[in-house]
Amino acid sequence: MALSLVGGASAFLSNTLPRLATKRVSTCRFVSMNLNSFDVIVVGGGHAGCDAAAAAARTGAKTALVTQRLDTIGELSCNPSIGGIGKGHLVREVDALDGVMASVADEAGIHYRVLNRRKGPAVRGPRAQMDRDLYKASMQSVMSNYPHLSLIEASVEDLMLDESEGVESLAPMSSEPLQLSESTKRVHINQKEHKARIRGIMAKKEDGTTMEIEARAVVITTGTFLRGVLMLGHERYSGGRHLRDSEQVEPPSEGLARTLARFQFPLGRLKTGTPPRLDGKTINWDVCKDQPSEIPATPFSHILQFRGEQPARIAANTVISCAQSATNDETHKLVMEYAHTLPIYDGMEGKGNGPRYCPSIFKKVQRFPDRQSHNCFLEPEGLNTDIVYPNGMSGPYPEEIQLKIMRSMKGLEDVEIVRPGYDVEYDFVNPTALMHTLETKAIGGLYLAGQICGTTGYEEAAAQGIVAGANAGRAAGAAARGEPAATPFVIGRDEGYIGVLIDDLVTRGTTEPYRMFTSRAEYRISLRADNADMRLTRKGMEHGLVLEEERIGALEAREYMIEDRIDKLRNFDLKVTEWAERGGNDLMGGAAVSRKAGLKKTAEEVLGMPHVTLKDVEDIMVAVDRENAVESTENLSTPSPASVYDTVEASVKYQSYVKRQHKDMESWRKAQGVKIPPDFQYEHSVLPTLSKEELEKLSLYRPNTFAEASQISGITPQSLIYLYHHVRRRNRDRDCRSDSKATAQVN
């Protein structure tokens, strides 16, 4: 079955969806009574725009979100899912800063899974399928009722600027040196390079009239709309995207692109694609591999998790099952046979510059000719629709070719396409033109966030949005109130994946759509999804982003509970032999246990051993306390609640790894000037842990030093450390051979 609806789903749908739809129509026509002036204007109502506008408003800045259509705010333009490996970390961090994406996702999530669950906590990624209608309705409801925020329906035609070399922004940021960690010493806030400053926008309303809206700061989050061109086969037409369930196209943004080009922003072309949408009634679900939702689910929201509550649809037992099919030899034959029907792009000599890690089916077959199959995940788009998203199957072939390709796969032999997939190619600004605040270097008060900065994905967009919106709001709000210039809101690489994302972008730039992975973070052992609130919520409080009392209280309670649990583990001990008797020899050390008779170990030490879980240890602690008839309830061992379980376990298990991580990074920082041999061969046989992308780029750029290598986009810190150790070993071996040869000559 496509949908596994449980527990009165029909009643839920008939009662809830009409109510949400009504709410959407009425609230999304709300605009401010005063359209003339704001502190901050956010252009675009996508994922970057929503979190940027909400962040600016939370700082107290009078904020407007301006978008072509209010009824498309919160639209999931491509994949109906939020989260994933690396991406789920970003969503949790946005939530820790009181952003809107996580809570909206938990309102609309209909299928939850934690990816990489069998691996360590640092690389586990929470992910959820969304009901498209519920997500959009929930986001529109949140944005329509957000304090200090107005929604305006208009097409932004251009920027209003005061042009002059070195002109001071109307929303200046403090240039005082930031007290930053070692990992973020490269942060550079220089406002003396400005060639102009923002003073507002020019926008066209639906009736064709033009209006000017003043603002001290503007955040552009145009996504794929900047000179966007849509492509289906050899057909090309201007647009940012198709409206859902319609052939109608949303027009591209031309004026903004021309202004950015006039100020010599480094513009390039990127592309992305969306697969065809399938009619779920024509899929043979019985022959596909079922992928049910995890129940109970792991929510994105820290507050939900602290309360011990489930996401709304999980709690209501209205969930779906996804399914898995796969390509085969016939699919691959069709993909290559009709390659000549694919679009000719503007970028990369007609080949198009698309996401390396979310490639089209053509790119997959072309790059991996020996692969017998590629997965296709069949993901229903909602509770009230039969439309299915075939994840992994984008490819803008003519519609009849897309149908042939789809029908070559198991379970899809009789499938019908509801809407064909298409590609969109658009302008982006190389993010080296930005500072860590995401303010542009050329135009004071102008901030960029989302796909315009060269990233791909809803989560990366929201992460940039919250930083750009926070800085725009803090700077503009302080200026409007006549206060001293605000300090920048910058997240360090050792504080969050948001910090890694932005530091990578503004210091290295990107030549292809950037996607977050856990491997990009040198401090990933510390940057887990389970502790995002402990890393960032206090920082958000200090910068006026976190205002919700329940969130602050939940953080303080979690910190106390985690410290208390670890303290109990540290102070409870048993003889090694007793641990083994109660937990089993294999679990507690195997045959070596007998040689350690009389030796004691604390619960903390035992938990640090491989394969031992917190539950294993706490079960033994509870049993021992009961046997010893502990009278004081204060000292009685109890299992850790779900709200702190993962953090307690990871904090203990990763202690030694965190110390080694910091030691490695300290060594690495001292090695920046070390030279890389000019004849070094960047091959898989020499550097087996490096990805194909990293080997390609190192071979292409051939950096002279590790400092140069660290500036290449796509080269992860862990790979640089591995390369550093390899070069050191090679140099050491060479020196040893030279010494031996010299000694032999002397003798």
N, C-alpha and C positions, 0 to 999 in steps of 0.2 A: 504493500500500500504506500502511496505517496505521503499521505498525512496520517500520523498516528494520533488522532485527537482523543483525549481521555477526559472523562468527568464532565459531562454537560457542555461540550464544546459548542454545540449549536446554539444553546441559550446564551453562552458567553458572547459569541459572535453577533447574534441578533441584538443583544443589549448594548455591547460596547462599541462596535464599529460605527453604527449610526451616530452615537453620541459624540465620538471623537471627530467624525467627519463634520458634524454640525459645528462643533467647537472650532475646527480648523477654518471653516469658511468665515465665521464671524470674527475671530480674533485676528486673523492674518490680514485684515484690512485696516488694522489699527495703525495710526500714524501720530506723530507728535503734533500738538496744537501749534507749536512754533517751529516752522521749517527753515528758518533763516540762519540759525547759528547753533553749533554744537562744539563741545570740546574735542570729541573724536568722531570721525566718520569711518565706518568699516564698509568696504565695497565688496559685496558678494555674500550670499547666504548659504554657502556650503559648510563643510566641517571646519575649515580654518576660520571662515567668517563668523560662524556661530560662537565658537569658543573665544575668538578675538573680541567680539562685541560684548559677550558676557564678562570677560576679564576686565575690559576697560570700564564697564559699568560698575563692577564690584569695587573698583578703586575710587568710586565716587564721581567719575567723569561723566558729564552729560554726553551720552553716546547715541549715535544713529547707525542703524544697519540699513544700507541702501542696496536693493537688489532688483533685477528686472521683473521678477515675479515673486510676490510674497508666498504664493501657494506652492513654490518649489523649495522653500527653506527646509533644510534637513533632508533633502532627497538623497537616497543612496543610488548614485548614478550608475554604478557598475555592480560589484559583488554585494549581495545582501548579507554581509557579515561584518562583524567588528572584532578586532583582536587577532591573535595568532602569535607565532614565535617572534619575539622582539616587539611586535606591534601591541600585544597585550600588555607588556610592561609600560608602553607609552600611555595606554588608556588608563591604567591604574595610577600613573603619575599625574595625568591630567585631573583625575578624580581627587588625588591628594591635594591638589591646588584649588579644589572646589569648582573645577570645570564641569561642563554640562554633558559631555559625550557619554560618560560611564553611566550616569543615572538614567539617561534616555535609553541607552542600550539595554539596561536591566528592565526597563518598562516594556521594551519591544522584543526582547530575546525569546526565541521559540525553540532553540536547540543549542545546548552548551557542551563544550568539551575543553579539557585542558590538554594542549598538545605537548608532546615530550614528557608525558607524565612518568614514564619509566626512567627518565634521566634525572639528574640532580635538580634541586629547586631553582637554581640560578637560570636555567634555560627552559623552564616550563612556561608555556604561553597560554593564558586564558583566551578562549575564542567563543563567539556565539553567533548563530544565525539570527537575522532580524526578520520580523514581519515588516516589509517596506512601508505599508500604510500606517502601522502603529508607530514606527520610528519617526516618520515624518510628522504625524499628528502630534506625537509627544514633544518633539523638538519645537514645533510651531507654538504649541501651548506654553512651553517654558519660555521661549523668546518673547512671546507676546505679553507676558506678565512679568518680565524681568525689570526690577527697579532701575531707574536712570537710563532705560533703553527705549528708543523709539524705532519703529520699523517703517521704512519708506519704500514704496514701489516706484522705481524709476530706473532708467538706463543711464549709467554714468558715462558721459561722453568724453570728459577731459578733466584735468586738474587745474585749479586756480593757483597761480604761483607768483611770488615776488622774486625776480631774478637779479642776483648780484653775487659776485665772488665773495665768499666768506661771510655771507649774510647769516645772522643769528636766527635760529628757529623760533617760532612763536611758542614752541613747547620744548625749551632746552632741557637737556639732561645734565646732571652734575658730572663734571669732568674730574672730580676728586678720585685718586687711585682707589680701586676696589680692594678690599681685604679678601683675597681669593686664595684658594688652595694651590698647591704646586701644579695640579693638573690643568688649571685654567689661567696660568700666568700670561698667556698670549692674548687675553681679552684686551681690545683696543677700542676705546670710546673717544673718537676724535671728531668734533663737530666743526673744525676749521676748514674742512674740505668742501663745504657746501657751496654749490653754484646757484642755489635757489632755496626758497622755503615754501612750504605749504601754507595756503590760506583758505583752502576749501575745494569744492568740486563743482563742475557744471553737469547737470543731469537733465534728461529729457523724460517727461511724463508720457503716459499712454496716449493722451490726447495730442501729443506732438509739441506741446509748449515746453520751453526750456526754463530751468530755474538754477540759481546759484545758491549754494549752501556753504556758509563759512565754517571753518574748523581750524583748530590749532594743529591737529594731527590727523592723518588719513592712513588707514591700513588697507592695502589692496590684496584681495584674496580671490582673484579672478579664475582660478583653476585652469581649465582647458580653453577658456574663452578668448585669450589674448591672440588675436588674429587666427582664430581657430578655423580649420578646414576639415570637414567630415568626408570620409572616403568609404565607398562600397564598390569593390571591384575597381574598374577604371573611372567610375563616376566620382566627381569631386564637387563639393558645394560648401559655401561658407556657413559656419555655425560652431557653437561651443559644445552642443550636445543635442540629441533628440529628446523631446518631452516624452515621458514614459507613456506607453500605450497610445502613441500618436506618431504620425509621420511629420508633425510640426517640429521645426528646428528653432532653438533659441539662438538669436543672432550673436556674432562674435563681438569682441571689444576691439575697435580699430583705433579710436582716438588716443586711448591710454598707451597703446603700443607705439604710436607715432611720437608721443611726448617722451616716452622712455628712450626711444632711439635718438631723439634730438639731444637728449642729455648724455648721450654716448654710454648708456647702460650696455653691458656686454650681453647682447641678446643671442639666443640660439633657438633651434627647433627640436622639440621632442614629440614623441607620439605615444599613444596608449590605445588600447582596444577593448571592446566588450563583446562577449560571445552572443550567439543567437539565443533567444528565449524560446523554450520548448513548451508544448502542450503536454502537461503531466498526464492527461487522460489517454495519451497515445504511447506512453512508456510502459514496457513490460517490467514492472517493479519486481516481480517474483524471481526473475533470473539475475537481478543485480544484487550486489553485496549490501546488506543493510547496515546502516550506521546510526544507531539510536543516540539520543541525547543522554548525557550523564545526569542522573538524578540520585542524590541532591546535586545541584549545580554549584559552581564557584562563581559568585557574582563579581562584577567589575567594581561595584561600589563598596568602599571601605565601611561605610555606615551600615549598609545592609548586612555585610559580613559580621560586623561587631554586634548587631542586634540579633544575629542568628536567624535572619529571615532569608527566604528564597526570592529570586527575581519573580516579578509579577506573574508571568505566564507559567513558570514552573510551579509556583504556589497554586495556580488555578488549574493545574493538570492539563493545560492546553499546549502541548508540545508536538513537534514533528519528528519524523525520522528522515534522514538523508540517505542516499544510496551511492554506490560506487560502480562505475563501469570502466572501460579502458579501451584505448585505441588498439589496432592490430595491423597486420601487414597490409590488408586491403585499405585501411584508413590512410596509412603512410603513403601508399601508392597514389591514392587520390590527391593527397596533400601536395605531393611533388609534381604530379601530372598537370595540375591546374595552377601551378605557381605563376605562370605567365598572366593569369587573370588578376593577380593581386595589384594593389595600387602602386603608383610611382610617387614616392614622397619627395618633399623638398630637402629633407636632411639626409646626410650620409650618402650623397650621390645617388639618391633615389631609393635607397634601401630603408630609410627611416631609422630613427634613433629611439628604440622602445625600451621598456624595462627588461633588464637582463634576467631578473629573478621572477618575472611573471610574463614569460615570452608567449608569443602566439604559437599555435600548433605548428605552423610552418617552421618557425625558428627552432622549435624542439626537435622536429624530425630532421631538419637540416644539420643542426649541431650534433645530434646523437644518432647517426645513421645505423648504429649497431643495436640500438634499443628496440626490443620487440614490442613494447607497449608503453603508453603514458596514461596515467590515471585521469579519469574524468569523474568529478564528483557532482552528483545530481542534487541540487539544493533548492527545494521549494521556496518561493519568494514570499509566502505568507500563509496565514490560516484561512483566508477567504478567497484564495485564488488557486487556479490549476497551473499557473505559469511556473516553470522550472528553469533555474540558472545552471548551465553545464560548466562548472568551474574547470578551467584549464583548457578550454576549447575556443579561445578567441582566434579570429582569422577572418579578415574582411573580404572573403571571396564573394563573387556574385551569389545571390540567394539560392539559386538552383544547385550551385556547387556546395554551398554550406549544407544543404539538405542531404546531398549524396554522402558527404563526409560523416554527418551525424548518423545516418542510417547504416553505416558500415560497422557500428559498434553494438555490442551485446546489449539487448534490452531496448535498443533504439531502432530496431529494424523497420518499424512502422511509425516512427515519430513524425510529428508535424511541427514546423517552425511557426511560432506566433509572430515574431519579429526577427529579422536578420541581424547579425552582429555587424559592427562597423568600427572603423578606426577614426581617431581624431588627432591631427597634428597641430601643434600650437607653439607660440613663443614662450620662452622662459628667460628669466634673468639669471645669469651665473651668480650664485650667492656670494662670491667674493666681493661683490659690490655692496655688501651689507656689513654692519657691525654686529656684535653679539646680541645686541638688543633687537636686531632685525630692522633697525632704522637704516635707510640708505645713506651712503656716504655723500652722494651728490646732491640730494634734496633734503633739507632739514624738515623733520616732522612727517616724512613719508616712510611708511613701514610696509614690508612685503611678507606674506606668509602663504604656505601651501604649495600647490603645483607650480605656481609662478616662480618659485625658488628652485625648481628642478627635482622635487621629490615626487614620489608616487604613493598613494594610499591615504585613506581617510584618517588614520591614526597619526601619521606623520604631519598631516595638515593641521589637525586639532592641536598637536603639541606645539607647532610653530605659532598657531593662532593665539594660544594662551600667553606666550611670551611676548609676541608683538602687541597684543591688546593690552597686556599689563603695563608694558613700558610706555605705550602711547597714552594710556589712561593716567598713569602716574605723572608723566611729564606735563601733559596738557592740563590735568586737574590742578596740579601745583601752580602752574602759570596762571590759570583762571582765578585761583584763590589768592594770588599775590604772595605765594609761599616761596621759599628757596627752591632751587631746582632739585628735582627728585633724584635719588640714587638709582642707578640701573638695576633692573631685575635680571640677573644672569645666573644660570644654573651651571655648576662645574661638571666636568666629565666624571668626577668621582662622586657626584651627588645624584645624577639621574641620566637616564637614556635621553631625555630631552636635551640635556647638556651635551651629550655625545653627538646627537643629531645636529644641533646648531653649530657646535664647534667644527665638526666635519665640514659642514656646508660653507661657513664663512671663511675658514682658513684654507681649505683644500679646493673648494668649489666642486662642481660635478660636470661630467661630460655625458652622462646618461641618467635616466630617472633613478633617484636615490631611494633605496628601501632599507628600513632598519632591520638589523639582525643582532642577536646577542653577541656575536663574534666581533662586532665593531667596538665593543666596550672593553677597555683594559681592566676595568674594575667590576666586571660583570658578576663576580662571586658575591660582591656586596650589593649590587643593584638588582635585587630580586623583585618579582611582582608582589610578593607577600609583605615587603617592608617599605613600599613606596610612601606610605603615610609617615613613617618614622623618619624618612630621609627628607621629605619635602614640605609637609604640612606646616611645620614651624616656620620655615622660610617663607611660605605663603602668608602666614600670619604677620610676619615682620614687614612684608611689603604690601599689606592691605588687600591681599587676594582672598584670604580665607577669613570669612566673617561668621560662618555658621557655628553657633555655640555647641551643637551636638557633635559636630566634627572635631572640634577642639577637645571636648570632653571625652570622646571616644579615643582620641590619640593618647591623652593622658592616662586613661584607664588601661589601654593596651600596653603602654610603656611600663606601668606599674605591674601589671599581671605578668608580662614577659620577664621582667627583672626578678619577680617573686618566684616564678617557675624555675628559672635558671639557678637561683639561689638554693632552692630546695634540692635540685639535682646535684649541686655542688656539695651539699652538706649531708647527703645520704650515701652511706657506703656499706658494702658487704665484702666478705672474702670472695676472691675470684672463683673458688670452687662452689660457693653458694650461688653466685650469679649463674654459673654453668648448670648447676642442678636445677635451678628454677627456670632458666631460659633455654637450656639445651647446649650441649658442648659445641655443636657446629656454629650456633649463633654467637657464642661467647668466646670463641678462640680455638675450637677444635681440640686436637690431641695435646696442644701446648698447655692446656689448663692444668693438667696433672702436675706439671713441673713448677707451677706457681702457687702451690698449696701454702696457705697462710698469708699470702699477699692480698691486700685489700684494694678495691677500686671504688671510686665514687660513681654515682649514677651518671654524672656528666662525662666521666672518662669512658664508661661503657657505651654511652650513646655515641661517642665519637668513633666507635669501631664500625667497620663496613657491615652493611646488612642489618644493623640493629636500628630499630625504629623507636621513636619516642613512646609509642604505645607499648612496645615490648618492655621498656624500662619502667614506665609508670604502672603497668599491670603488676610487676614484681613489687614495686614500692607500696602499692595499695595492699597487696596480699600480706607483706611483712608487717605493716602497721596494724592490720586487722588481727594478725596472729599475736602481735605484742600488746593488743588491747590498748592502743593509744587513746587516752581519755580526752585530751584537749583537741577540740575540733580545729583549732588554729594550726596544729602541727600534723593533723591527719592528711596523708597523701590523697589527692584526688586527681583524676585525669585532666589534662589541659583542655579547656574549651576550644571549640573549632576556631574561634576568632583569633587565637594566638598560637594554635598547634603548629602550623607550618613555620612560623617565625621562630618559635622556641627551638624546634628541631634543627632548622637550618643554621641558626646562630651558634648552636653547640657544634654541629658537625663541620661547619666551615671555618672554625676558629683558626686552625693551623694554616688552612689554605689562604685565608685573608692576610695573615702575616707574611706568607711567602709571596702573595700577590704584590703587596706593598714593597717588599724587598726587590722583586723583579723590576718593578716600575722605577724604583730608585736607581737601580743599576742601569736601566734603559735611559733614564734622563741624563746620566753622566756620559752616555755613549753617543750622544748626538753627533759629535764631531768625528767619530771613527769612520775611516774611509772604507768603501766597499771595493774590492779588487775589480779593475776594469774588465778583466776577462771572465768574471764570474758567470757561470751558466745557470740561468733560471729555468730549471727543468724539474719535472715531477720526481724523477729518480733521485735528484739532489735534495729537493725540498718537498717531501711527500705531503706535508701538512698544509701547504699553501693551495689555495683554490686556483682554478684555471684562470679566472679573472686576474688574480694577483700576479701569477706568473706571466701572463700576457702583458700587463702594464709595466712590470719591472723590466721585462725584456725590451719593451718599447722605449721607456724613458731612461733606462740605465743610470740610476742616480749614483753620484760620486760618493755621497756620505749618507749616513742614516738620517740625518736631519732632512736631506732632500727626499729620501724615500718616504719619510713620514708625511710629506706634503702631497703625496700622490693619492688622489681620491680612490677609495675602494681597497686600500691596503690596510688590513686590520692591525691593531697594536700587538696582538698575540703573534701574528705572523712576523712582524718586525722583530719581536723579541727572539722568535725561533731563528730568523735569519741572522740576527746579531750573534747568538750563541754558535751558529754554524760557522760564520766568518771567523770568530775568535778561535774555534777549534782548528779551522783550516790554517790560520796564521800561526797558531801554536805548533801544529804538526810540521809546517814548513820551516819554522825556526829550529825545531828539533832536528830535522833532516840536515839543515845547514850546519848546525853545531857538530853533528856526527861526522859530516863530510870534512869539516875543518879539522876535527880531532884526528881523523884517519890520515889526512895529509901531513899533519905534524908528526905523527908516528911513522 
